[in-house]
Amino acid sequence: MQVDNKNTNTFFNSIPLKNKRIFIDEFEAYINDIKEKESNAKQSRFSNQDLNLGVAKDNFISYAQQKMRQDMVKRSEENFLNKLFTAIDAMNA
C-alpha cells in the first residue's frame, strides 16, 4: 500500500491546528483505553490470585515427609514384631 504524500499533506494542512490537537488527544485517549483493557484482560486471564503454587508445594512437602515418617515407624514396628516372634519361636523349639 502506497501513501500519496501530496494528498495526505493537503488533508492535514487543511485542518486547523486546534482541530488537529483534538484529533491527536482523542486518538491517544483511545489507544490508552485499548492498552488498559488489554492489560486488564491479561491480568484476569493469566493470573489467579487465589492459587499460590508455593503454598501447595510446601503443603505437599510436609505431607510427604509426614507420610515417610509414618511408613518408617510402621516398618520398624513390623521388623520389631518379626524379631520378637522369631525369638519366641526359637525359645519354644
C-alpha positions in Angstrom: 0.0 0.0 0.0 1.4 3.3 -1.0 0.6 6.6 0.6 0.3 9.6 -1.6 2.3 12.3 0.3 0.7 15.1 -1.6 -2.9 14.1 -0.8 -2.0 13.3 2.8 -0.2 16.5 3.5 -3.0 18.6 1.9 -5.6 16.8 4.1 -3.6 17.6 7.3 -2.8 21.1 6.3 -6.4 21.8 5.5 -7.5 21.0 9.1 -7.0 23.9 11.5 -4.3 23.4 14.2 -6.8 23.4 17.1 -8.8 20.5 15.5 -5.5 18.6 14.8 -4.8 18.7 18.5 -8.3 17.5 19.4 -7.9 14.6 17.0 -4.5 13.7 18.5 -5.8 13.8 22.0 -8.8 11.7 21.1 -6.6 9.2 19.4 -4.2 9.0 22.3 -7.1 8.5 24.7 -8.5 5.8 22.5 -5.1 4.0 22.3 -4.7 4.3 26.1 -8.1 2.8 26.7 -7.2 -0.1 24.4 -4.0 -0.7 26.3 -5.7 -0.6 29.6 -8.4 -3.0 28.5 -5.7 -5.4 27.2 -3.7 -5.2 30.4 -6.8 -5.9 32.5 -7.7 -8.8 30.3 -4.2 -10.2 30.5 -4.2 -10.0 34.3 -7.6 -11.6 34.7 -6.9 -14.3 32.1 -3.4 -15.4 33.2 -3.1 -14.7 36.9 -5.1 -16.3 39.6 -4.6 -14.6 42.9 -6.2 -17.5 44.9 -3.8 -20.1 43.5 -0.4 -20.0 45.1 1.8 -22.9 44.0 4.4 -22.1 46.6 2.0 -22.9 49.4 0.7 -26.0 47.6 4.3 -27.2 47.2 5.1 -26.6 50.9 2.0 -28.4 51.9 2.9 -31.3 49.7 6.4 -31.5 51.0 5.2 -31.5 54.7 2.6 -34.2 53.8 5.3 -36.3 52.0 7.7 -36.0 55.0 4.9 -36.9 57.5 3.9 -39.9 55.3 7.5 -41.1 55.1 7.9 -40.9 58.9 4.7 -42.9 59.4 5.9 -45.5 56.9 9.2 -45.8 58.6 7.5 -46.2 62.0 5.3 -48.9 60.6 8.2 -50.8 59.0 10.3 -50.6 62.2 7.2 -51.9 64.2 6.9 -54.8 61.7 10.6 -55.6 62.0 10.5 -55.4 65.8 7.4 -57.8 65.9 9.1 -60.2 63.4 12.2 -60.3 65.5 10.1 -60.8 68.7 8.2 -63.7 67.1 11.4 -65.4 65.8 12.9 -65.1 69.2 9.8 -66.7 70.8 9.8 -69.4 68.2 13.4 -70.1 68.8 12.9 -70.4 72.6 9.9 -72.8 72.1 11.7 -75.0 69.6 
